[in-house]
Amino acid sequence: MTEVLRWTHIITGMLGLVLFWIPVFARKGSPLHRIAGRGFLWCTYIVSVSAVTVLALRLSEPISRGVDITTLKLFPFFVMLVYLAVMLVIGAWYSRHVLQYKADLTGLRKPLGWALAIVSILASVVLVIIALNGNPALRVLLLALSPLGILGGVGMIRHFLVPTREPKAWMIQHLNNALGLGIGYHTAFFVFGMRSFTEQWLTGFWGILPWVLPALIGIPMISWVTRRYRNRFKVANAPSLSTLSIREPAMETAGEYPYTENR
């Protein structure tokens, strides 16, 4: 059973890594973009569930012997893997649903949406606590990954609570979460998929580089993409003097903005 789940995890993870890049380069909103995006999200769910299930099966043996798993040397490592799986599931759900409901936030402001946002923040807090009190060798690694949950959860809550006139705010949320999922995928790829290479060439302190490099690159990239698209949407939606008196009331009523990204 464990071996089947492990290979399911590996194959689906590699497929998800490929599918992640297709929507990045495909025209936004095109059939290719949508199909690859849906496939990527389903891969994310399967990868996350299979990873947590394998960990649970492996921990069931020491638990059955009465071992306190929190005393195990690799317990912080197990917690980190569960944390990444939880972040992937939350990011996949939010990325899909924020695109589904767009400017209508009633679908997102349901108990499940609030619960996932809170879980995202709490998961980061738990990771920090374990980092400060657990294995010192994993401390830097856990702390480096901890901002993902806080940024994601706070971003969700802000989007739920703050009424915004920002053009295409839902699109920016979708892009941010999709890139956050990419961080998780590439972290897993560098750590596990390239283990033979990294263990040979990245020794000592440099061994944490595969774990933190995707986040160190991805988080600033998310910030850059957010600024870029905000500026682009603002420019695209700036009314000309000749149409100001006609277009502005329509925008007030519909709550939508003309999207010129894919012209």
C-alpha positions in Angstrom: 0.0 0.0 0.0 2.8 2.4 1.0 4.7 1.6 -2.2 1.6 2.3 -4.4 1.0 5.6 -2.7 4.7 6.6 -3.0 4.8 6.0 -6.7 1.4 7.7 -7.1 2.9 10.7 -5.3 6.1 10.7 -7.4 4.3 10.4 -10.8 1.6 12.9 -10.0 4.2 15.3 -8.6 6.2 15.2 -11.8 3.1 15.7 -13.9 2.0 18.6 -11.7 5.4 20.2 -12.1 5.0 20.1 -15.9 1.4 21.3 -15.8 2.4 24.3 -13.6 4.5 25.8 -16.4 1.9 25.5 -19.1 -0.5 28.1 -17.7 2.5 30.4 -17.0 3.3 30.6 -20.7 -0.1 30.0 -22.2 -2.4 32.9 -23.0 -4.4 33.7 -19.9 -8.0 32.5 -20.1 -7.3 30.3 -23.2 -8.6 26.7 -23.3 -5.0 25.4 -22.9 -4.6 27.6 -19.8 -7.8 26.4 -18.2 -7.3 22.7 -19.0 -3.7 22.7 -17.8 -4.7 24.7 -14.7 -7.4 22.2 -13.7 -5.0 19.3 -14.2 -2.4 21.0 -12.1 -4.9 21.6 -9.2 -6.0 17.9 -9.3 -2.4 16.8 -9.2 -1.9 19.1 -6.2 -4.7 17.4 -4.3 -3.4 13.9 -5.1 0.2 14.8 -4.2 -0.8 16.3 -0.9 -3.2 13.5 0.2 -0.8 10.8 -0.8 2.1 12.5 1.0 0.2 12.8 4.3 -1.1 9.3 4.0 2.4 7.8 3.5 3.7 9.8 6.5 0.7 8.6 8.6 1.4 5.0 7.7 5.1 5.3 8.5 4.3 6.9 11.9 1.7 4.4 12.8 4.3 1.7 13.6 6.1 3.7 16.4 2.8 5.0 17.6 1.5 1.4 18.0 4.6 0.6 20.1 3.8 3.5 22.4 6.6 5.7 21.2 6.1 9.5 21.7 6.6 10.6 18.1 7.4 14.2 19.2 10.7 12.8 20.6 11.8 11.4 17.3 14.7 13.1 15.7 12.9 13.5 12.4 9.6 14.7 13.9 10.2 18.4 12.8 10.9 17.1 9.3 7.6 15.2 9.3 5.8 18.3 10.5 7.3 20.3 7.8 6.2 17.9 5.1 2.6 17.9 6.5 2.8 21.7 6.6 3.8 21.9 2.9 1.0 19.5 2.0 -1.5 21.6 3.9 -0.3 24.7 2.2 -0.7 23.1 -1.2 -4.3 22.0 -0.5 -5.3 25.4 0.8 -3.5 27.2 -2.1 -5.2 24.9 -4.7 -8.6 25.4 -3.2 -8.3 29.2 -3.0 -6.7 29.6 -6.4 -9.6 27.7 -8.0 -12.4 29.3 -6.0 -11.2 32.9 -6.2 -11.2 32.5 -10.0 -14.7 30.9 -9.9 -16.4 33.6 -7.8 -14.3 36.5 -9.0 -15.8 39.8 -7.8 -18.6 38.0 -5.9 -17.1 37.2 -2.5 -20.1 35.5 -1.0 -18.9 32.1 -2.3 -15.5 32.6 -0.6 -16.9 34.0 2.7 -18.3 30.6 3.6 -17.1 28.7 6.8 -14.7 26.6 4.7 -13.0 29.6 3.3 -12.5 31.2 6.7 -11.4 27.9 8.2 -8.7 27.4 5.6 -7.4 30.9 6.0 -7.1 30.4 9.8 -5.5 27.0 9.4 -3.0 28.5 7.0 -1.9 31.0 9.7 -2.0 28.5 12.5 0.1 26.1 10.6 2.8 28.7 10.2 2.7 29.5 14.0 3.0 25.8 14.8 6.0 25.5 12.5 7.7 28.4 14.1 7.1 26.9 17.6 8.5 23.6 16.6 11.5 25.3 14.9 12.4 27.2 18.0 12.0 24.1 20.3 12.9 21.2 18.1 16.0 20.0 16.2 18.4 22.9 15.8 19.6 21.4 12.5 16.2 22.0 10.9 15.6 25.4 12.6 16.7 27.6 9.7 14.8 25.5 7.2 11.5 25.6 9.2 11.7 29.3 9.8 12.4 30.0 6.1 9.2 28.1 5.1 7.0 29.5 7.8 6.1 32.8 6.0 4.2 30.9 3.3 1.2 30.1 5.5 1.0 33.5 7.2 1.2 35.4 3.9 -1.4 33.1 2.3 -3.8 33.2 5.2 -3.6 36.9 5.8 -4.0 37.5 2.1 -7.2 35.4 2.0 -8.6 37.3 5.1 -7.8 40.7 3.6 -9.5 39.7 0.4 -12.6 38.6 2.4 -12.8 41.6 4.6 -11.6 44.6 2.7 -14.0 45.9 0.0 -11.7 46.9 -2.9 -12.1 48.9 -6.1 -8.8 47.5 -7.2 -9.2 46.3 -10.8 -9.2 42.5 -11.1 -8.3 41.9 -7.4 -9.4 38.3 -7.9 -7.0 37.8 -10.7 -4.1 39.0 -8.6 -5.2 36.6 -5.8 -5.3 33.8 -8.3 -1.8 34.6 -9.6 -0.3 34.9 -6.2 -1.7 31.5 -5.0 -0.7 29.8 -8.2 2.9 31.0 -7.8 2.8 29.9 -4.2 1.8 26.4 -5.3 4.8 26.5 -7.7 7.1 27.2 -4.7 5.8 24.0 -3.0 6.3 21.9 -6.2 9.8 23.2 -6.9 10.8 22.7 -3.3 9.8 19.1 -3.4 11.5 18.6 -6.8 14.9 20.0 -5.7 14.8 18.2 -2.3 13.6 14.8 -3.4 13.7 14.6 -7.2 17.3 15.8 -7.3 18.4 14.2 -4.0 21.4 12.3 -5.5 22.8 15.5 -7.0 22.1 17.8 -4.0 23.5 15.3 -1.4 26.7 15.0 -3.5 27.3 18.7 -4.2 25.5 20.6 -1.5 27.0 19.5 1.8 27.0 21.0 5.3 25.2 24.3 5.6 24.5 24.4 1.9 22.3 21.3 2.3 19.4 23.6 3.2 19.6 25.4 -0.1 17.2 23.1 -2.1 14.6 23.7 0.7 14.8 27.5 0.8 15.8 28.5 -2.7 12.4 28.2 -4.2 10.9 30.3 -1.4 13.7 32.9 -1.6 13.1 33.3 -5.4 9.3 32.7 -5.4 8.2 35.1 -2.6 9.9 38.2 -4.2 8.6 37.1 -7.6 5.1 37.0 -6.2 5.6 40.6 -5.0 6.9 41.6 -8.4 4.1 40.0 -10.3 1.5 41.6 -8.0 2.9 45.1 -8.6 3.2 44.5 -12.3 -0.4 43.3 -12.8 -1.8 46.0 -10.5 -0.1 48.7 -12.5 -1.2 47.1 -15.8 -4.8 46.8 -14.7 -4.9 50.4 -13.5 -3.5 51.6 -16.8 -5.9 49.4 -18.8 -8.9 50.6 -16.8 -8.0 54.3 -16.6 -11.0 56.1 -18.4 -10.2 58.6 -21.1 -11.6 62.1 -20.8 -14.0 61.5 -23.7 -15.5 58.4 -22.0 -15.3 59.3 -18.3 -18.9 60.3 -17.9 -20.2 57.2 -19.7 -18.0 54.5 -18.3 -17.7 55.3 -14.7 -21.4 54.7 -13.8 -21.3 51.3 -15.5 -18.2 50.3 -13.5 -20.0 51.3 -10.3 -23.0 49.1 -11.2 -21.4 46.0 -12.5 -18.4 46.0 -10.2 -16.4 44.7 -13.2 -13.6 46.2 -15.2 -12.6 45.7 -18.8 -9.7 43.3 -19.0 -7.2 44.1 -21.8 -4.4 41.8 -20.7 -4.9 39.3 -23.6 -5.5 41.5 -26.5 
